[in-house]
Amino acid sequence: MKDKELLKFEFLSQGSIGAAEGLAEAFFGVILTRMGASPFMLGLLDSSAYVSNLFSPLWAKGSRKVGAKRLVILSLSLASLFLLVSAFTESAVPFLISVFLYYIAYGVKEVLYPLIVERVYTDIRMLGHAEVAYTIAYTVAAGIAGYVMDSWSYRIAFFAASLLLLLAALFRLPFPDVKGDAKEKVEPPYKDKLILRMVAMFMIAGTGMLMMLPAIPILEVRVLSLSNGVIGIAIALNSISYVLFSELWSGLIKKPSHVVRVFQAGFTALFLMALTYYLSSSALYIYLAGVLCGLGGSAVSIGWQAFSMGVPDYRTEDLSALHLTTCGIRGLYAPILGAVVIRWLGLRETFLFAGLLLIGGILLAESVIRPLMEKFEL
């Protein structure tokens, strides 16, 4: 099947995934907070989203043996099952366990999606176009989900999300069974000192990004007393911002060094988001934070995918796996660190602490640009 003929299935699959995440995943922290979870439990919830990343090298290796399509379909199908289970849990601990299993099953697509785009499509702008389909569906679903949860129950939204993930898996069936490149490269990316400096940049800034996660639902639910509907609007604004800037970043990145400037812009937006949460006193602040989150998050997501596909020295799936593995490492400790900082320094002070780490990432990124140009562009 030709590229153009596959586009409709691409958009249907990405749209289904976006709608599923907007209906359920976007509200995991909010639902758990309303179940009475402690900051530590919320930290565990946020950490569980990154556990699967630790298996990223296995997913990359598996794609070279059994094919990316099969792994992605299996991933989405199992995630659908665990999401369905979570819809029928009534207390915090069973809910946390079911979400943990959901994230383990769901993580494989993050590693293999750039590989699929690289092998199936010839234009990197497909990354931005696919994000548009995903984010429009996510935006609409998140807005609807808040209303549904306030009017009836989160179970209805979660059940619908489970069905949508199953549809997303079925929409992947027409795709060719892409396999990773089996040929050996000169060295694995983790032995490259320049790549490791970029990883260090993300470890610093990413710790700041992720340690805010347990603080956000506590601020929204217990301090500002916002309804699910209001939180849904903030999530929708996040999505709109994400899709608009995804298109911008994918069009601006022409060389590896451009990626670092995009990262710096993203880290700056996330610093401003942390400052906005620190100062927040009403829903308007939460809306602004949502816009800044979309701006920063799109820069990080599109930037690394473009970098993985644009550096000729390494396999796309290996660079993607390295990034996501380190995401998994900081995803294990950063949200729990956030819970500890909430306890020892205070809820709002956690956002200031996170902001300082983001500034550190911005400064370290500056030192990477010239070596990156010399290694990959001259």
C-alpha positions in Angstrom: 0.0 0.0 0.0 1.4 3.4 -1.0 2.3 6.2 1.4 -0.7 8.3 0.5 -3.1 5.4 0.9 -1.7 4.7 4.4 -2.2 8.3 5.6 -5.9 7.8 6.3 -5.1 4.8 8.6 -2.3 6.9 10.1 -4.6 9.7 11.0 -7.4 7.3 12.2 -4.9 5.5 14.5 -3.3 8.6 15.8 -6.8 10.2 16.3 -8.0 7.2 18.2 -5.0 7.2 20.4 -5.4 10.9 21.1 -9.0 10.6 22.0 -8.3 7.7 24.3 -5.6 9.6 26.1 -7.8 12.7 26.4 -10.7 10.6 27.9 -8.6 8.7 30.4 -4.8 9.2 30.7 -5.1 13.0 31.0 -7.1 12.5 34.2 -5.2 9.7 36.0 -3.7 12.0 38.5 -7.0 13.9 39.1 -8.9 10.7 39.7 -6.3 9.3 42.0 -6.2 12.6 43.9 -10.0 12.5 44.4 -9.6 8.9 45.7 -7.6 10.4 48.6 -4.1 9.5 47.4 -1.1 11.0 49.2 1.6 13.0 47.4 3.8 9.8 47.5 1.1 7.8 45.7 0.8 10.5 43.1 4.6 10.4 42.7 4.4 6.6 42.1 1.6 7.1 39.6 3.7 9.6 37.6 6.8 7.4 37.9 4.8 4.4 36.5 4.4 6.3 33.2 8.1 5.9 32.6 8.8 2.4 33.8 8.2 1.0 30.3 10.9 3.3 29.0 13.5 1.2 30.8 12.7 -1.6 28.4 13.2 0.7 25.3 16.4 -1.2 24.2 14.4 -4.4 24.2 11.6 -2.9 22.1 14.2 -1.6 19.6 15.9 -5.0 19.5 12.6 -6.8 19.2 11.6 -4.6 16.2 14.6 -6.0 14.3 13.3 -9.6 14.9 9.5 -9.5 14.8 8.7 -6.1 13.3 7.5 -2.8 14.7 3.9 -3.2 13.6 3.3 -6.4 15.5 4.8 -4.9 18.7 2.7 -1.7 18.4 -0.5 -3.6 17.8 0.2 -5.9 20.8 1.1 -2.9 22.9 -2.2 -1.0 22.2 -4.3 -4.1 22.7 -2.9 -4.9 26.1 -3.1 -1.2 27.1 -6.8 -1.3 26.1 -7.4 -4.3 28.4 -5.7 -2.7 31.5 -7.5 0.6 30.9 -10.8 -1.3 31.0 -9.8 -2.9 34.3 -9.0 0.6 35.7 -12.5 1.7 34.9 -13.9 -0.7 37.4 -11.6 0.0 40.3 -13.0 1.8 43.3 -10.0 2.7 45.5 -6.6 4.2 45.1 -4.3 1.1 45.3 -6.1 -1.1 42.7 -6.4 2.0 40.5 -2.7 2.6 40.8 -1.8 -1.0 39.9 -4.0 -1.1 36.8 -2.6 2.2 35.6 0.9 0.8 36.2 0.2 -2.2 34.0 -1.4 0.1 31.4 1.8 2.1 31.1 4.0 -1.0 30.8 2.0 -2.2 27.9 1.6 1.2 26.3 5.3 2.3 26.2 6.5 0.3 23.2 4.9 2.7 20.7 7.0 5.6 21.9 10.2 3.8 20.9 9.0 2.5 17.6 6.9 5.2 16.1 9.8 7.3 14.8 11.1 4.2 13.1 7.7 3.6 11.4 7.6 7.2 10.2 11.1 7.0 8.8 10.6 3.8 6.9 7.0 4.3 5.7 7.0 8.0 4.9 9.6 10.1 3.1 8.8 13.5 4.7 9.7 14.3 8.3 6.8 16.7 8.4 4.6 13.6 8.8 5.6 13.9 12.5 3.9 17.2 12.7 0.9 16.2 10.7 0.4 13.1 12.8 0.6 15.2 16.0 -2.2 17.4 14.6 -4.5 14.4 14.2 -3.6 13.1 17.6 -3.8 16.5 19.4 -7.1 17.6 17.9 -8.7 14.3 19.0 -7.0 14.6 22.4 -8.3 18.2 22.8 -11.9 17.5 22.0 -11.9 14.3 24.2 -10.3 16.0 27.2 -13.0 18.7 27.1 -15.8 16.2 26.8 -14.2 13.9 29.5 -14.3 16.6 32.2 -18.0 17.2 31.6 -18.8 13.4 31.5 -16.9 12.8 34.8 -18.6 15.7 36.5 -22.1 14.7 35.2 -21.8 10.9 35.5 -18.7 8.9 36.2 -15.1 8.6 35.1 -15.9 4.9 34.3 -17.8 5.9 31.2 -14.9 7.9 29.9 -12.4 5.2 30.7 -14.6 2.5 29.0 -14.8 4.6 25.8 -11.0 5.1 25.9 -10.4 1.4 26.1 -12.5 0.8 23.0 -10.6 3.6 21.1 -7.2 2.0 21.9 -8.4 -1.2 20.5 -9.5 0.6 17.3 -6.1 2.3 17.1 -4.5 -1.2 17.1 -6.8 -2.4 14.3 -6.0 0.7 12.2 -2.4 -0.4 12.2 -3.1 -3.6 10.4 -2.8 -2.3 6.9 0.8 -1.0 7.5 3.9 -3.0 6.4 5.7 -4.8 9.1 8.7 -2.5 9.3 11.8 -3.9 10.9 14.7 -2.1 12.5 18.0 -1.9 10.7 20.0 -5.1 11.5 23.4 -3.9 10.3 26.0 -2.9 12.8 27.1 0.6 13.3 30.6 1.9 14.4 29.5 2.3 18.0 26.3 2.4 20.0 25.1 6.0 20.8 25.7 5.7 24.5 29.4 5.6 23.9 29.4 9.0 22.1 30.4 11.7 24.6 28.4 14.4 22.7 25.3 12.3 22.8 25.8 11.7 26.5 26.1 15.5 27.0 22.7 15.9 25.4 21.4 13.1 27.7 22.8 15.0 30.7 21.0 18.1 29.5 17.7 16.2 29.5 18.5 14.6 32.9 18.7 18.0 34.5 15.8 19.7 32.7 13.7 16.5 32.7 14.0 16.1 36.4 12.5 19.6 36.8 9.8 18.8 34.3 8.7 15.6 36.0 9.0 16.6 39.6 6.1 19.0 39.0 3.7 16.1 38.1 2.5 15.2 41.6 2.2 18.9 42.6 -0.1 19.9 39.7 -3.2 17.8 40.6 -2.9 18.7 44.3 -2.8 22.4 43.4 -5.7 22.0 41.1 -8.0 19.9 43.3 -7.1 20.6 46.9 -5.8 24.2 46.8 -7.7 25.9 43.9 -10.8 23.5 44.2 -11.2 23.3 40.4 -13.8 21.0 38.8 -13.0 18.3 36.3 -14.6 20.5 33.7 -12.2 23.4 34.4 -9.3 21.0 34.4 -10.5 19.6 31.1 -10.4 23.0 29.6 -6.8 23.5 30.8 -5.9 20.1 29.2 -7.6 21.2 26.0 -5.6 24.4 25.9 -2.5 22.4 26.4 -3.4 20.3 23.4 -4.2 23.2 21.2 -0.8 24.8 22.0 0.9 21.5 21.5 -0.5 20.9 18.0 0.2 24.5 16.9 3.8 24.4 18.0 4.4 20.9 16.7 3.8 22.1 13.2 6.1 25.1 13.9 9.0 23.0 15.3 8.8 20.3 12.6 9.1 23.0 9.9 12.0 24.8 11.6 14.3 21.8 12.2 16.6 21.5 9.2 19.9 20.4 10.9 20.8 18.7 14.2 21.9 22.0 15.8 18.5 23.5 15.2 17.1 20.8 17.5 19.1 22.2 20.5 17.6 25.7 19.9 14.2 24.1 19.9 15.0 22.3 23.1 16.1 25.6 24.7 12.8 27.3 23.6 10.9 24.3 25.1 12.8 24.4 28.4 12.2 28.2 28.7 8.4 27.7 28.2 8.4 24.9 30.9 10.2 27.3 33.3 7.5 29.9 32.7 4.9 27.2 33.3 6.5 26.4 36.6 6.5 30.0 37.6 2.8 30.3 36.6 1.9 27.4 38.8 3.8 29.0 41.7 1.9 32.2 41.3 -1.5 30.7 40.5 -4.6 31.8 42.4 -7.4 31.0 39.9 -8.3 28.9 36.8 -6.8 31.6 34.5 -3.3 30.8 35.7 -4.0 27.1 35.1 -5.1 27.8 31.6 -1.9 29.8 30.9 0.2 27.0 32.4 -1.6 24.6 30.0 -0.6 26.7 27.0 3.0 26.9 28.1 3.1 23.2 28.8 2.0 22.5 25.2 4.6 24.8 23.8 7.4 23.2 25.8 6.3 19.6 25.5 6.0 19.8 21.7 9.5 21.2 21.5 10.9 18.2 23.5 8.8 15.6 21.7 9.3 16.7 18.1 12.9 17.8 18.7 14.2 14.4 19.8 12.2 12.5 17.2 13.7 14.8 14.5 17.2 14.3 16.0 16.8 10.5 16.0 15.8 10.5 12.4 18.3 13.2 11.2 21.7 11.9 12.6 23.2 9.5 10.1 25.7 7.8 12.4 23.2 5.8 14.5 20.0 3.8 14.0 16.8 5.8 14.6 15.4 3.2 17.0 18.6 3.1 19.0 18.7 6.9 19.5 15.0 6.8 20.4 15.6 4.0 22.8 18.5 5.8 24.5 16.4 8.9 25.0 13.4 7.0 26.3 15.5 4.8 28.6 17.0 7.9 30.3 13.4 9.3 30.4 12.5 6.1 32.3 15.3 6.5 34.8 14.4 10.1 35.7 10.7 9.2 35.5 11.3 6.7 38.3 12.9 9.2 40.7 11.8 12.7 39.7 8.0 12.5 40.6 8.9 10.9 43.9 11.5 13.6 44.4 8.7 16.0 43.8 6.6 14.4 46.5 9.5 14.7 48.9 10.0 18.4 48.1 6.3 19.0 48.6 6.6 17.5 52.1 9.8 19.3 53.1 9.6 22.7 51.3 5.9 23.1 50.4 3.6 22.7 47.4 4.3 25.9 45.6 8.0 25.9 46.4 8.3 22.6 44.4 7.6 24.6 41.3 10.4 27.0 42.0 12.8 24.1 42.6 11.8 22.6 39.3 12.2 25.9 37.5 15.9 26.2 38.7 16.6 22.7 37.2 15.0 23.8 33.9 17.3 26.9 33.8 20.3 24.5 34.3 19.1 22.5 31.2 18.9 25.7 29.1 22.5 26.6 30.0 23.9 23.2 29.4 22.2 23.1 26.0 24.2 26.2 24.9 27.4 24.2 25.4 26.2 21.5 23.0 25.4 23.5 19.9 28.9 24.1 18.5 30.2 20.5 19.1 27.0 19.2 17.5 27.6 21.4 14.4 31.2 20.3 14.1 30.4 16.6 14.4 27.3 16.3 12.2 27.1 19.3 10.0 30.6 20.3 8.8 
